[in-house]
Every structure is written in structure tokens, then in C-alpha cells.
Amino acid sequence: MYARLVEYQGDRYLGDTNNLLQLQSEIENFLKERTTELLQKMQKWDVDPLSMGYVALHPFSKPISGEEWQKTKRSLNYQVKVEANT
């Protein structure tokens, strides 16, 4: 996913590197938490709108069957990584 912060309307002075890095860290943490929550909800609701399982489990081999994915997806643990660049 790619996004861009175009217009900052907060009260921090982003010309100060410490303020900028702190804001960056807060954004990364926020996105990581929300993305993890969304994935957990989708797992709980038994939905896979992105069809992640068909490539996530075996990226370099034959895709798994739909039946195998249905059994596996409920027990997956997701690891979300967010990296923001300044």
C-alpha cells in the first residue's frame, strides 16, 4: 500500500526532526494496529476478500485447494509490518 501525507494540520512543527520522527512512529503504530484488527475481524467473520491464502501459504509452489485454505485460515497468525518514509 502506498499513501502520502499531503497536508498536515496538527500543531507540531515538522521542521524539527524529533517531531517529524515522532509523528512518523505514531502513524506507523496506528496503521499497524488498525490493519491487524481488520485482519483479525475478517478471520473471525470467515471472509478472505483478498484471497490471501492462495498465495500466502505457498508462494513458490502449487496453490492450495479451497478446502485446505478454509481449514487453515481460521488459525493463521498475521504479522503486520508498516514502514513510513520521510
GROMACS elastic network, one bead per residue, 0.5 to 0.9 nm:
[ bonds ]
;  ai    aj funct       b0    kb
    5     8     6  0.69393   500
    8    11     6  0.87123   500
    8    14     6  0.89629   500
    9    12     6  0.86923   500
   10    13     6  0.84861   500
   12    15     6  0.88131   500
   12    16     6  0.86750   500
   12    19     6  0.65469   500
   12    20     6  0.81928   500
   12    23     6  0.85997   500
   13    16     6  0.60708   500
   13    19     6  0.66369   500
   13    20     6  0.78404   500
   14    17     6  0.67913   500
   14    18     6  0.82433   500
   14    19     6  0.57367   500
   14    20     6  0.50205   500
   14    21     6  0.87965   500
   14    23     6  0.85804   500
   15    18     6  0.88268   500
   15    19     6  0.77616   500
   15    20     6  0.72770   500
   16    19     6  0.54512   500
   16    20     6  0.63588   500
   16    21     6  0.87916   500
   17    20     6  0.50374   500
   17    21     6  0.60737   500
   17    22     6  0.84889   500
   18    21     6  0.51775   500
   18    22     6  0.60704   500
   18    23     6  0.85902   500
   19    22     6  0.51023   500
   19    23     6  0.61721   500
   19    24     6  0.85493   500
   20    23     6  0.51800   500
   20    24     6  0.61278   500
   20    25     6  0.86532   500
   20    86     6  0.81616   500
   21    25     6  0.61286   500
   21    26     6  0.85971   500
   21    86     6  0.83230   500
   22    25     6  0.51224   500
   22    26     6  0.62212   500
   22    27     6  0.86766   500
   23    26     6  0.50644   500
   23    27     6  0.61803   500
   23    28     6  0.86163   500
   24    27     6  0.51875   500
   24    28     6  0.62184   500
   24    29     6  0.86781   500
   24    83     6  0.89764   500
   24    84     6  0.64672   500
   24    85     6  0.78369   500
   24    86     6  0.77196   500
   25    28     6  0.50989   500
   25    29     6  0.61549   500
   25    30     6  0.85371   500
   25    83     6  0.89588   500
   25    84     6  0.79949   500
   26    29     6  0.51686   500
   26    30     6  0.60558   500
   26    31     6  0.85971   500
   27    30     6  0.50942   500
   27    31     6  0.61341   500
   27    32     6  0.84853   500
   27    84     6  0.78613   500
   28    31     6  0.52822   500
   28    32     6  0.60542   500
   28    33     6  0.86107   500
   28    81     6  0.85819   500
   28    82     6  0.55555   500
   28    83     6  0.63768   500
   28    84     6  0.63555   500
   29    32     6  0.50707   500
   29    33     6  0.60933   500
   29    34     6  0.85585   500
   29    82     6  0.76693   500
   30    33     6  0.53012   500
   30    34     6  0.61802   500
   30    35     6  0.84983   500
   31    34     6  0.52245   500
   31    35     6  0.58946   500
   31    36     6  0.83819   500
   31    82     6  0.69434   500
   32    35     6  0.52711   500
   32    36     6  0.60727   500
   32    37     6  0.85673   500
   32    80     6  0.60716   500
   32    81     6  0.65478   500
   32    82     6  0.59027   500
   33    36     6  0.52361   500
   33    37     6  0.61764   500
   33    38     6  0.86826   500
   33    80     6  0.84509   500
   34    37     6  0.50232   500
   34    38     6  0.61504   500
   34    39     6  0.86665   500
   35    38     6  0.50641   500
   35    39     6  0.62319   500
   35    40     6  0.86086   500
   35    80     6  0.72204   500
   36    39     6  0.51758   500
   36    40     6  0.61714   500
   36    41     6  0.86225   500
   36    78     6  0.72161   500
   36    79     6  0.77216   500
   36    80     6  0.63908   500
   37    40     6  0.51254   500
   37    41     6  0.61549   500
   37    42     6  0.86331   500
   38    41     6  0.51199   500
   38    42     6  0.61745   500
   38    43     6  0.85401   500
   39    42     6  0.51221   500
   39    43     6  0.61072   500
   39    44     6  0.85887   500
   39    78     6  0.74737   500
   40    44     6  0.61080   500
   40    45     6  0.85832   500
   40    77     6  0.86833   500
   40    78     6  0.81071   500
   41    45     6  0.60673   500
   41    46     6  0.84328   500
   41    47     6  0.87671   500
   42    45     6  0.50595   500
   42    46     6  0.60337   500
   42    47     6  0.52596   500
   42    48     6  0.66691   500
   42    49     6  0.84002   500
   43    46     6  0.50158   500
   43    47     6  0.61552   500
   43    48     6  0.74043   500
   43    73     6  0.69813   500
   43    74     6  0.58750   500
   43    75     6  0.84559   500
   43    76     6  0.83799   500
   44    47     6  0.78144   500
   44    74     6  0.72578   500
   45    48     6  0.89907   500
   46    70     6  0.84198   500
   46    73     6  0.80738   500
   46    74     6  0.71754   500
   47    50     6  0.89448   500
   47    51     6  0.89545   500
   48    51     6  0.52997   500
   48    52     6  0.68312   500
   48    53     6  0.79484   500
   48    73     6  0.85137   500
   49    52     6  0.79966   500
   50    53     6  0.85010   500
   51    54     6  0.60256   500
   51    55     6  0.78217   500
   51    56     6  0.88489   500
   52    55     6  0.59189   500
   52    56     6  0.55640   500
   52    57     6  0.83379   500
   53    57     6  0.58731   500
   53    58     6  0.83187   500
   53    63     6  0.86322   500
   53    64     6  0.79752   500
   53    66     6  0.89707   500
   53    69     6  0.61952   500
   53    70     6  0.89028   500
   53    72     6  0.84443   500
   53    73     6  0.69978   500
   54    57     6  0.67092   500
   54    58     6  0.73374   500
   54    59     6  0.81533   500
   54    63     6  0.54505   500
   54    64     6  0.59315   500
   54    65     6  0.77856   500
   54    66     6  0.79341   500
   54    69     6  0.71954   500
   55    58     6  0.56087   500
   55    60     6  0.82571   500
   55    61     6  0.88189   500
   55    62     6  0.89338   500
   55    63     6  0.63580   500
   55    64     6  0.81486   500
   56    59     6  0.58406   500
   57    63     6  0.81323   500
   57    64     6  0.78566   500
   57    69     6  0.88891   500
   58    61     6  0.54084   500
   58    62     6  0.69486   500
   58    63     6  0.62533   500
   58    64     6  0.73190   500
   59    62     6  0.79838   500
   59    63     6  0.75984   500
   60    63     6  0.85167   500
   61    64     6  0.87470   500
   64    67     6  0.82378   500
   64    68     6  0.63252   500
   64    69     6  0.65524   500
   65    68     6  0.52187   500
   65    69     6  0.62802   500
   65    70     6  0.86856   500
   66    69     6  0.51007   500
   66    70     6  0.61685   500
   66    71     6  0.88067   500
   67    70     6  0.51355   500
   67    71     6  0.65503   500
   67    72     6  0.88085   500
   68    71     6  0.52960   500
   68    72     6  0.62542   500
   68    73     6  0.86957   500
   69    73     6  0.57812   500
   69    74     6  0.88753   500
   70    73     6  0.57582   500
   70    74     6  0.74146   500
   71    74     6  0.66760   500
   71    75     6  0.81107   500
   72    75     6  0.58569   500
   72    76     6  0.67500   500
   73    76     6  0.54268   500
   73    77     6  0.89371   500
   74    77     6  0.88556   500
